[in-house]
Every structure is written in C-alpha cells, then in structure tokens.
Amino acid sequence: MDPGPLHSEWAKVRAESLELRLHYLVSIEAAPPDAPPLVLVHGSGLSHRYMIPTGAELTPDFKIYMPDMPGYGKSDKPEEVLDVPRLANWLVAWMDSIGLERASFLGNSFGCQVIADLAARHPQRVSKAVLQGPTTPTDERSIFWQFIRWRQNQPFNPEWTSDVTDIAYKQAGWYRIFRSFFIQIGDRIEDKMPRIKAPTLIVRGSEDPIADQPWCERLAELLPNGDLVIIPGVAHTLCLTSPKPLAAVTKDFILSPRLHC
C-alpha cells in the first residue's frame, strides 16, 4: 500500500531492560509546522499498513505518527507476547525516544485498549483520544462469540483488504496472533475508562458487530470527558475501509477548541 506523504523511520527504544528497534511512519512537510501530533495505533496482529488510508487523510492537519508495536509489522519481535499494559509502556518509551512529549491518539479495535491503558496511567502524555470500534464487550469475551462477530463483520471488508492484512499477519506470526487474542479478551477496558482524564471520543460504525451499540454507549458513559459518534453504513475496520468519514470525525474532535466533551 502506497504510504503517500508518510515516510518510514526507525527508533531504538529501551524499556523493560530490553532494546528494540521500532518501526514507524511519520508525515513530513505535509502539515503546517505547528500542526498537533496524532499517533495512530493499530489493532491485534496488524501493523501500520492498514491505517495508512486514514493517516494519509489526516496529514494536512496533523503531524502523523504510525508505529508498529513491539512484535508486529516491521518492528523487532520480543520473545514474549506483550500484554496491554506492557504495550502501552513501550509506546510511552517510543515517544520518549523520538522526543514526543504529548500527543493525541487514534486507535482501532485492540489499539483502543492500548490507548485506554496509556491514557489512564500516563495522563500527561495524552491530549485527546479517539477510540474507534473498541474491543471487547464484556459478555462476548470468548472464542465462540468472537468467531461469530468477526464472521459477521467480514462482508463489510472488500476482498482487497486481505492483501493488506495478510502481510501483517505473516509478520506477526500465528503464535503471537493467537496469544494476542487471549490478551485482548482478558483486558477489561471498561475498568480504565473512569480514569482517563483526556477528552475521549468513542467512534462506532453503525453496522459494527464487534463493538456493538450498548457496549460503546457504556464506555462513553464511563468516561469523565466522553462522547460517542456513530458513522452510518459502515462496520469495524474503518481506518482501512472508510478512512474519509473516520478522518472527518477525528479532525473535528481533536481540533475543536472545546476542552471537554
């Protein structure tokens, strides 16, 4: 997938007594020099690649960063499969390594869980957060229900999307994907919502079977500064399949002068 105005970079990042090379894309000279930074966080088993369409849409207004989390994409692969708090810690360490003190964040699916953990424990690093299709509803944290929901979502993904996602799955490896799935369904994002100080927007595609309406409403209600936006006619993987409407609500929310939702 053509990255357009996004350029590939590498950072040596030290955390947990390890040093890893983390890969990321960054926009250069696409936005004004004073454009606010925005970090896009990918979902489980995936990488920066499927977020390129949304990242490219947002480059005129933001300094875009799109990291591959440790174990995924082109980044180094630690032996252990990192859980949500450890992935959040590595994102903070990556920010330190590139001199990014504070940013807004946009995540899809499992990426929302990582952002929520980061925002709850490191509030000084997060200006605003956009959580699109946050996983996973409390009463559906099982292989059975997730298999059903992902199958229901599949018709909304054009055939060409597999060309993007299959590369990321191969890079991660099936063991890491398998372990990441159980980390995802074991993480209680709802417990972290009340501790997030940053204004946070929950975004749901109206046809999303994975992050359903009652679940997204519940998360928005738990947030001290939370709101919920529904994008009609779309499903779960908006960063790849519906980048324009996702970019539009993200831009409106982050650039809004309001301090609270």
N, C-alpha and C positions, 0 to 999 in steps of 0.2 A: 504494500500500500504506500502510495506516494506521500511522504510527510509534509510536502509543501513548504511552508515557511518555518517548519520545525527542524532543528538541527541536532544531530546525535552528539552526546557528550558522555564523559565518564568521570566518576569521582571515587577516590579512595576513602572509604568510610570505616571508622573504628568504633565498635560497640561490643559489649559482652566479651571482652578480651580477644576479639576477632577483628581482622581487617579484611574487608570485602570490596571488590570493585563493583560499584552500582552504575548501571547504565540509565540514562535519561535523555529525553528530548527537551529542548528549550527553544523558545521563539527568539529570534534575533532581528532587531530593527523592523519588526512588523507593527509594533505598537509605539505610542509616544514614550519618551524616556521616563516619564513619571507614571506610567501605567501600573496599576496594582498587580502584585504577583498572584497567580492562581495555580494551584497544584492539582492535577488530575490523578486520581488513584484507581487503579484497575481492580477487577474482580478476581475471584478464586480461579487459579490455574491459568490465568490470562496474562497479558502484558500491555505495554503502552500501545501496541499496534491497533487494537480495536477502538481505542479512544482518539485516534488521530482525526477522524472526521469532526468530532466536537471540538477538539483542541484547535484545529485549523480555523473553525468558525469563530473562535474566541480571540484569536491572535490580534485582530485590530484594536482590541480594547484592554487586553491584559498581557502581562509578561507570563507566558505559559511554561509550566514545567510538567513533564510527564515521566516519572520514574518507574523503572521496573523494580518491584520489591525484591528483597533477597530470596533467591530460589526460583525466580520467574523471569521470563523474557531473556534478555542478554546478560542480566546481572549474574554475579557469582552465586553458586549454589552451596549454601552451608549443608553439612551432613544432616542436621536436624531440620524438620519441617517446623517453621516458627509459628507460634500461636498469635492471636490478635494483639495482646499487649507487647509482645516482642517485635512484631512487625511495626507497630506504632513507634516503639523505641528506635528502631532502625530508620524510620522516616525522619524522626527528630535529629538523629545523628547525621543523616544525609543532608538535612537542612543546614546543620552546623558546618558541615564540610564545604558547602558551596556558599556560605555566608548569607543564607536566607533566614532572617530573624523571625519573620512573621508573614503569614500568607492566608489567603482564603483557599478553601478546598472544595473540590467536586469529586464525588465518588459514585460508582455504580455497583450495586449488588453487595458482594462481600467487601468491596472497597469502602462502603459506608460504615461497616463495622470497625474497620481500622481507623477511619477518620473520627468516629464517635469516641473510641478509646483514647486517641491522641488528644482530642478536644477536652475530654473530661479530666485527663491527668496533666495536660500541658496547656492550660487555657491561654497562657501568654503567647503561644505560637499561632493561634487561630483567630483570624479576623472575622470571617463568616464561613459557614459550611452549607453545601448543597448535597443532600443525600438522595440519590435517585435510585428507586427500587431497593430500599434497604432490606436485607435478609436478617433473620428468618422468622416468620410468625411462630409464636410460642407453641401452638397446638399442631404444628406441622414439622417438627424437628425430628424427622425420621427418614430413612431411605425410601420407605414406601411413599410418603407424601411428596417428598422432593422429586422423586422419579415422575410422579403424576404431574406435578406442576411444571417441571421442565419440558415434559412432552406436550403439555397444553400450550406452552409458550413457543414451541418450535415452529408452528405455522406462521408466526409473525416474523421469523427470521428468513430473509431471502436466501436462496441456495448459495449465493456468492459469499455469504458471511462465513461459511465453513472454511473457505480459502484463507481467511484471516485468523480464525480461532484455532484451526488445526495446527498452524505453525507454533502458536503459543503453547498448546498442549504438549507438543513434542519437545519443546524447550524445557518445560517444567518436568515432564516425565510422569508416568501414570501413578507411581507410588506417592509422589508429592501431591498430585491432584486428589488421590484417594484420602490421604491424611488431612489435607486441607478441607475437604468436605466435612469431616467429622469435627474439625476445629470450628468451622462455620456454624454448624447446627448446635454446637455446645456453648457458643458465646452468647451471652444474654445482653444484647444491645439495649434492651429496654431499661436495664438497671443503670445504664450510663447516661441516658437522656436527661434526667433531672440535674446532673452535674455539669452539663455543657452550658457555659456562660455565653458563648458566642451566638449571635443571631443565626438561626439554622432553618433552612428550608427543606422540607420533605417534598420530593417530586415523584409522582406516580403516573405511569401511563394507564389510561382508563381500562385497558384490556389486559393489564399485567396480572397473570395468575400466580406469580411467585410472591410478590408483595401486594397483598390484597387490600381493599379499601379499609376494612375495620382495623387492620394492623397499622397501616400508615396513619390513620386518624389517631390511633392510640399513641404512636410515637410522637406525633406533633403535639398532642395534649400534654405529654410528659415533659416536653422541652420548656424551660423557663422563658425563652425567646424563640418560640417555634411557630411555623406556619406550614400549610400544606397547599400544594398546587397540583391540579390534575390536568394532564395533557391528553386531549381526546384522541381516540382511534389508534393508539399505539400501545406497545406492551413493555417488555422488561429491559431490553438491551438498547436503550435509546441512544447511548453515546456512539453506537455503530449504525443503527438502523434509522434513527430520526434525529440527526445532530442539530438541525436548524431550530426546531422548537425547544430542544433542551438548552441549546446555547442562548436562545432568546430569554427564557425564564431565568437562567443563570446570570446573564448580563443585567437584567432588570433588578434582580435581588441584590447582587453584590455592589452594583454601582449606585443603588438607591441611597440618598443621604440619610434616610431614617436609621436611627441607632438600634431600634427594637422592631421586632416583627409586629 
